[in-house]
Amino acid sequence: MASPKPTKVVIGFETTAGADPTGGSLIPYHFTATEFGLTVNRGTKTDDVIGGDIDSGGEPYGTINTVNGALTAPMYYEQFGLLLKMTMGVPVTAAAGTSWLATTAYLVDAIVQNTTNATLSMRVTVAGTSGATEPDISASVVGDTVVDGTVTYVVTAKMYTHTFNTTKCLPNAYAQATLANACDGGSDLIERYNGIKGGKLDISVSPDGDYNITMDTTGMSQRDSIVDSITELDETNKVVLTQTRIKNAHATITIDGTAYTLAKDFSLSLDRGVEATQTLGTGANAGQVDDTKVMLSGSLSSLFDGAVYTKAKNETAVGFVIGMTDGLNALDLTVAEAKFGFKTESKKVGEVYPLNLEWTGYKTTGTEKLKAVLTNSIANYN
């Protein structure tokens, strides 16, 4: 066959570990990736024997098939929730903002929910105080202007917040790639990986680069359309997420309540320590996948002030938030407790250098190593 190329990736969540969901439980999300790096390593072993074959080896036999690899994707406010769910667990989802209240002061950009239309939200464009009666937006559409007392709103899509933390167990997921083989009338190749969990989430951003993410995975099994005769998953309930790209200009950092602008780069690595129970036997796949620990680390570079430098040099515990906002969409990554390390570098006369900080997150009583709050128009991540 000719060499196929990936044309479509879908991921979703399993109700039974290692098994394709069916019926209404089958909700495939179309996933925009730059690389589908999931692979299977089919192991064989040969025992050396005395005599027999000319190479003094016995017949090879199958041992363990390990399923792992990485998904690399651009950062979108909507799609990012899928990867957060795979590496941080099922989120708590609620309507964003606050419910409308009479004679209440509202600030610009506040999100206000309205009981007259459960499918839309309102964003404050002119700050003021609401009136005595809730405005009726039952017949409104996105983009309409609403005046309420001295407040002015614009009608928006319904907005939700999804709160993730590192105390949750990870759900089992599946991932499927369709590889087109149009040359010489060939058939598409379908590859499906089941029982996978997100083991490590890496975010790396810079002022002149794209915001990309890579998630390492570990799984239970792999099948394909040639050997296993599988077909593409039923897409009756498919979800195609909107794509609002997270951009460089969206990011800020707040350290112990003081806001800074990222001048150089930022990285975050969340390692869930995911591993699979290995199953012995001919053609055996890896067994149940579990997460065993949570490790959190990263780096920051910015034109920080002396207070941050002092905290880094004295190994003072800090808390910080990486915030990304674009209109109504937002992502806050909160590291409740961390300590900085730093290294100096050679300098040239007249140049301004950012302070390069490495950090490690940790957990004490009542805190989370990492909390992520994602605000977008996605009602849920099933």
N, C-alpha and C positions, 0 to 999 in steps of 0.2 A: 504494500500500500504506500501511497505517497505520504509525505510528512504532513500531518494535520496541524492546524493552528487553533488556539483557543478563541472562541467567538462569544461565549456566554458563560457566566458563572452564577449559580444560585446557591444560597445557603438557607438553612432553616433549623428548627429545633424539634427534637424527637420526644415523643411521649414514652417510648420504650428504648432504652439505651441500645444502640447498634441496629435498630430496625427503622425502615422508612415509615413515616407517619402515613395514615390513610384518611380518606373522607375529609371532614371539616378540620381535622387536626393538621392536615398537610397545607402549610402556608409557605411556599417558597418565595424568598426575597431575591429579586434580581440585584446582584452585587457588582459594583463597579470596581474592578481590581486592575492594577498594573502588572501583577504577577500572580499566577496560581501555582504556588510551589509545593503543593501537597504531593507526596510520593509514597510508594510502598517499597520496602527493601525485603525481597524474598530470599531468606537465608537458606543456604545448604551447607552440609558438613560431610566430610569424608574421613572415616577412621582409617588410620594406617594399619595395614595387616602384613603379616610375614608371608611372602609368597603370593601366589595368585596373579593379579594384574601386573603388567609390566611396570606400572608406576608405583607398585607396592601400596596401592590405595584401594579401599573397598568402593562399593557403589555409593555415589552421593545420595543423601536423603535430606528432605526438607526439615527445617527446624522452626524458627520463629519468623513470621512476617511482621515487620514493624511499620506502622503507618504514622507518618509525621510530615512536617514541612511548614511552610509559611504562606500566609496571604499578605500581599502588599497592596495598599490602596491609597488613593488621595483622601484627605480628610474632608468629609461633608458633615454638616450639622445633623442631617437626617440619618445617613448610613452609619455614622460613628456609634450610634446606640446599639447596633448589632454586635460590634466588636466589644463594646463595654459589657454587654450581657454575657458574651462568651468568656470574658476574663474576670468579671466582677460579680456575675450572678444576676438574677432577675431583679429589675429595678422596681422601686415604688413610684407609681405614676399618678399624677394629679393635674387638674387644670392649673395652668400657669396664672400668676398674678393674684389678684384678690377679687372677691365678689363685690358687686356694686353696692354702695351704701349712700343713703341720703345725706345731704349737707356735710360732705366729707372732702377734705383737701386731697387733690391728686396732682402728682408731679409729672412733668413731661416724660414720655416713654413708658409710663406705668401701664401694665396690662390689666384690664378690668373685664371680668366676666359678667354677662348679662343674662338674666333668667328668661328673657323673651325670645332668645334664639340660642339653642344649645350647640349649634354648629359653628358659631362665630365668636370672636373676641373683639374687644375695643382697645386701641392704644391711644394714650393721651398725647395730643399734639400741642395743645395750649393748656398750661397748668391753671388750676382754679378750684372752685368748690362746687360740688355737684348740687343739683336741685332737690326738690322734695319728692319727685316722682321719677322712677326709673325710666329712661328713654326706651321706646319701643323700636327694636331693630328686627322684628319678625319678618319684615319684607325687605330688609337691607341686603346688599351684596358687598363683597370685598372692595374697598376703596371709597365707600360712601363716607361722608362727613356727618357727624352727629354733634349737636350742641346740647349741653346739659348744664343748666345754671351758668357758671362762668367757665366751665370746662368744655374743651372741644376734643372729640375723638375722631380717629379714622377706624373704620370697620376692617378687621383683619380675619384671616383664617383662625380657627380655633387653635390656641396654643396650649402646650402641655409641658410639664417638667418631669423628668425622669431622674430619680436619685439612685445612684449606685454606690455600694460600699464593699469593702474587702472582707466582710464577715460572712458573706453568702457562699453557699456551695455552688459549683458551676453546673449549668445545664448541659445536657448532651446535644450535639448539633450534627448536622450533615452538611456536606458541601459537594456540589456537582459541577463539573466542567463539560461543556460541549465543544469538541474539537472538530472544526470543519475540515472535510477532506474532499474538496470539490474537484481536484485534479483527476483526470481519467475516470470521471464518474464514480469516484469512491464514496463510501458511506461515512457519515459523521461518526466520530468516536465519542462515546459517553463514558465518563469516569465519575464514580460516586464513592465518597468516603463517609463512613458512618461511625457513630459513637465518638466523635471528636470533641475535644475541649480546648479552649484557648489557654495555652500555657504561659506565654510571655507576650506582653504588649509593649512595643517600643515606639515612642514618638520622638522625632527629631526635626527641628525647625531652625531656619536661619532667615535673616532679613532679605536675602536675595534668592531664596529657594522656595519650593513648594512645601506645604505641610503634608507630609506623608506618614503613614503608619504601617508597621509590620507586626503581624501576630503569628507567633509560632504555635503550632497545634500538635496534639498527640491523639491518635485515634485507634479504633478497634479493627476496622476492616476496610478493604478497598475492592470494588468490583468494576468491571468495564463491559461495554456492549459486545465486544468480540468474543471473549471467553465465557462470560457469564450471561450473555443474552439479555442484559437489562435495557430498558428504554428510558427516555427522559421522564422525569417526574411529571405527573399531572399538574398543569398550571392553571386549573380552574380558579383557584383562590390566590393566584400570584399577587405579589405586592411589588410595584415599581416605585421606589422612593424618589421624591424630588431631590435635587442635587444643588445644595447651596454650599459652595466651596469655602472652607475655612482658609482665610488669607493671612498673610504676614501682618497687615495693618490692624488685624483684629486683636492682637495679643497685648496684654499688660501683665505685670506681676506686682503683687502686693505682699510685702514682707513685714510681718508684725504691724500691720495697719498702714504702712507707708507705701504708696504706689510708685513704681518705677517703669521705665520703658525698656524693653529688651533691646539691647544695642547690637548683639552679635548672634547668639544662638541659645537654644534651650533643648534639653533632652529629658525624657522620663522613661524609666523602664520598670514595669510591674511584672514580676515573675511569680506565678502561682505554683511553681514546682510540680507541674503536672507530669504524671508518669502512668504507665499502663502495667497491669499485672500480666506478665508474660506466660503464655500457654504453650506447653510443649506438645509435639506431635507433628506428623507429616502435614505440611501445608497450613500449620496453625497460624491464626492471626493473634495479635496482641489482645489481651483480655480487657476487662473493665478498666476505664481510665478514671483516676482520682486526682484531686489537687491536694498537695501535702503541706504547703507553706506559702507565705506571702513575703516576698522581698521587694523593696522599693528603693530606687536610687536614681540619680540623674546628674545633670550639670546645668549651670546658669552662667551667662556672660552678659554683663551690662555695665553701665557707668554708675555703679553703686556709690553711695556716700560712705563717709568714715564710720558711721554706725554699723553698717553691714560688714565692713572690713573688720571692725573690732569684734563683732559677734563670730565671724569666721575664724579669726585668729585665736579667740578665747574658747572656741568650741561651745558657744552658747546655744542652747536649744532655741529654735525659731519655729514659727508657723508661717506658711505662705500659700498664696492662691495664684495660680495661672488662670487668667480670665481671657476668654475670647468672645467677642460680641459683634454681631452684624444685624442691625435692626432688631427684630424680635428674637432672632436666634441667638443662643448663648451657650457657652460651655465653661464651667468653673471646675478646675481640678484643685482640690484642697488637700494639702499635706499638713496635717495638724501638728506634727512634731518632727523635726529634722535637725541635723547638725551639718554645718558646712565644713568642707575642707577646701584648701585653695593652694594654688601653685603660682609662683611668680614667673615672669618671662623677660627676656632681654628687650630693651626699649631703644628707640631712636629719638634724638632730640627733636622736640616740637610736635611729636605725635601723641595722640590721646589713646590710651589703652583701656579696654574694659577689664574689670576684675573677673577672673575666671574662677568659678566656684563649683566644686563637686559637692553633692549632698547625699545623705542617706536618711531615709524616713524610718521611723520606728513607732512603736505603739506602747503607751502606758495605759493605766486604768481609765476607761471611759472614752478613749479616742480611737479613731480609725487611722490606719496607715495612709489610706487614700480614700477620698470621697469625690465622686464626680456627679455634678448636676448639669444635665443637658436639657435645654429648652428648645423646642421646635414644634412643628405642626403634626407630628406623628402621634396618634392617639394611644398606641401601645406597641410593644414588640413581643408578639405572641411566640 
